[in-house]
Amino acid sequence: MSLRPRLDKPWQPLTAETAQRLPGQLGVYQVADAEGTVLFIGQAGARSPFGLRSELQREHRERGDGCQFRVEVNQQYRTRWFELLMVHSADHGSLPRDNAKNPPPLGRLSPS
Amino acid sequence: MDFEPSAEQQMLIDQVRRFVREEIIPLEARLDPDASELDPADHARLVEKTKAMGLFGIDIPKEYGGPDIDIVTRVLLAIEMAQHRAGLYVPCYGTFGGAGLAQIFEANDDQKERYLYPTLRGEKKAFFGLTEPSGGSDPARAIQTKAERKDNGWVLNGAKIFISNADRAQYGIVFARTDASKGRAGITCFIIDSDTPGFHVRRVVHTLRSSHYATELEFKDCWVSDHQVLGEVNKGFAVANDRLTRQRIPYAAGCIGVAIAAHEMAIEWAKMRTTFGEKLANRQAVQWMLVDNEIDIRTARHFTLEAAEKARRGLPFKIEASIAKLIASEGGGRVVDRSMQIHGGMGMTKDLPLERWYREMRIRRVGEGPSEVQRMVIAREILGSNLR
């Protein structure tokens, strides 16, 4: 019954080309540095013009080459985003660096 | 019974209607379609407005500082407060304040100091821990979380599921079995602080209500003192049951509010939209859908106000509350569904609130006791009365 709470797909390099190939769907994503340290957990909500594609294209424009990303298409992008942030906090003791700058209101989770 | 609002009630209705249309809906236009929270600055500003209106803490009893508004009027206002995108589950984003969980008013003086008053001041939030993986509609039998006597207190072991706000609350009201041999007479209600060792929020549970998640809880050798027992040992079921009955009336009111909003949108669209050279409003198929909407809304409104009126008079209202909840949740779902049909493709998009209402309204037929349980409650009351 329990779904996987962590996003553990393989990382892909964040480039203009990989972002361009992404679906225009709703979902969540993570951006990491070259070593795989998660820098940011984001969501592509219904106000994103082209969903995950728009969000990752924006991430690439702002961060340049050298980062990695992974995405999950998910209609429940909002609750999934909260879940990923809480699980990350539980696993690492803090939010990803770029989420910590403007943290959303979060609960406490003790995932198994 | 005459359910036409009095002049004073109408004034309050107009006031809340203006608030929703002028304050809430414009802010909502900038939020994510699935948002459940306002920006904190906007929330604080609007709370000041509801306080100035004299309507903050509307559900708080007068003796605890509430504005002393009877339940019929509160139902009329709840119908208004629900008429925006997030309104079914987060009417006006909580800017009218909350009374906390009804059970906490049953607390003793010490517990009131530690939990009730901080809750009414907005300093603490609570969760309601009843449903378990083994079931929710039949708590008398489904509750398997155990509380066993130990060291002048109780040790809880077990799990709860579909619990809202447990990850953000400072405490919760949790039902556990204290006597396995006694069925519903063996359940006790506990107040559990969220930082109690052995209490864990294990995972997020995603549902149709994608604006908000539920959680799954685990109690693992979670010890609490006797001071955390709410009410009497083995009498927790009555506390749960009373709350569930009372909750059905405002629950129905929220469904009616959303149904009205969807219906009004459908009427406007039908008057405006032309297909095959004719306004939708001129087509009998659409007219009949709108008529059925109107009938569903008026029926739900009548029975919900009847339940509220009985509660206001201090009369038994168990059957009426179940009928209201049943009719409003089922009828409201039909109204939203028809309104989407009238809107065609636009009705399926996140541009409009209809798709969110459609998903959230579906949950209402299950939440707070599914339709089938409401029918069981009504049947029991009817047959019981006949047998007497």
Interface residues (C-beta under 8 A of the other chain):
Chain A: S2 L3 P5 G45 A46 R47 Q75 Q76 Y77 R78 T79 R80 F82 E83 M86 P105 L106 G107 R108 L109 S110 P111 S112
Chain B: D32 P33 D34 A35 E37 N165 A166 D167 R168 S194 H200 V201 R202 R203 V204 H206 S210 S211 H212 Y213 T215 K350
